Amino acid sequence: MASRPINPAPPGPPQRQTPPGKVLLIVVLVLATMIAASVFAIYMGIRILSHSISVREVSGATGNKEVSIKTPAGNVEIHQATEADLGMLGLPVYPGARRVSDNGNASLTANFGSQNLVGVLAAKFETDDPIQEVRSFYEDHLANRVTRYIEKDSQGKTVFEIKTGGQEKIVALHEEHGATRIELIKLVHGNREVN
């Protein structure tokens, strides 16, 4: 059988090539659209957050300040510590020590939903007694409760730590301006109250 010659296929229409300038223009337009959409989303997010976050600062009759920050995710409250707060520390105050009235006397509570994530209560004192006497006082009064003792930390402070459950109490001592500074701190983790 004789084979039939195969006719070559006719050439197809010529392929159109997009000029490089048009490709670059399309890429730039797509990027510009993405950037504009991102800026709009950030702007709207900031507007929504700014309307749902409230910060309130109140000064009490005794000069104590309270700051309350409320967000959709949770709340943070900061109170300047008062004399009544000392009992909540659960730590002895060195006899005759004077309360230092700087910003180191405060309580802070952060909670998100029904979860109290952290609570902090802090107070500072000073005495003219030498640091060795103050350290001896805390060694005697904290004796078997201390879970960690640091003779000198990176800031030159003598530190007593007491950890039980979700609470941590800290006594830090150091010399400052010829006096002994005493820092008493109580940290509460989890769903517990600071007091």
MOLIN-V151386 format. One record per run of one state. SS is the DSSP state (hx for helix, st for strand, lp for the rest). FROM is the first residue (numbers start at 1). TO is the last residue. If there is no record, write none. Layout:
SS:FROM:TO ; SS:FROM:TO
//
This chain:
lp:1:19 ; hx:20:52 ; lp:53:53 ; st:54:59 ; lp:60:64 ; st:65:70 ; lp:71:74 ; st:75:80 ; lp:81:82 ; hx:83:89 ; lp:90:97 ; st:98:99 ; lp:100:105 ; st:106:112 ; lp:113:114 ; st:115:127 ; lp:128:130 ; hx:131:145 ; lp:146:147 ; st:148:150 ; lp:151:157 ; st:158:164 ; lp:165:166 ; st:167:176 ; lp:177:178 ; st:179:189 ; lp:190:195
//
